[in-house]
Amino acid sequence: MATKIYLETGKKRVFAASLRWPGWGRFATGEEAAIEALHAYAPRYSAFLAPTGLPFRAERFEVVERLEGSTTTDFGAPDKAAAADSASVPPKERERLATILAAAWELFDATVAKSPAELRKGPRGGGRDRDKMAAHVLDAELAYVRKIGLRQGATLPVQERRAEVLDAFRDPRGEWKWPLPYAARRFTWHVLDHVWEMEDRSSPAE
């Protein structure tokens, strides 16, 4: 069975992402390169997912939708919900999405705890250090929670806010500006993207 993916194309970059597996998304300067980058991260995504016990296999890709991107896409982040995201999400699938996001947060906390405070700089000397990167992820989620109807979530401590988000995934209520599958993809992708960046920049350059 093919892995269904979609492509979001901006003026400078293309973001390729799995529809079924939130957080498995990569970008590059063209369609083919973006798909290759997504494939290259399959082992890394599989390793992240292993503790959940969810069955994961990276099979051949089938591009089922192409979306017009934005400046957010050009920055290297997903910005548009796919057509498939508007479908009804049954309880079992909502629980699966919550499980994946919870695993991403657990990995994020563990990665922050073991990463050096000062991370290796990029080729042009850029990039946030550990604490600023961790704060950036948490700050972004303050905006994300409002997209899923959790206006009070921004005032809660981190662990309580995460619990509220997972509860909302399992039992969506209120006014959601994002479809649930897209919300799962955006939350999980942002966490994993910075987890992997911390991992890569914790080691000396080869």
Helices and strands as residue ranges (DSSP letters): E 3-9, E 14-18, E 25-28, H 31-40, H 42-49, G 50-52, E 61-68, H 71-75, G 83-86, H 91-114, H 130-147, G 151-155, H 158-170, H 180-201
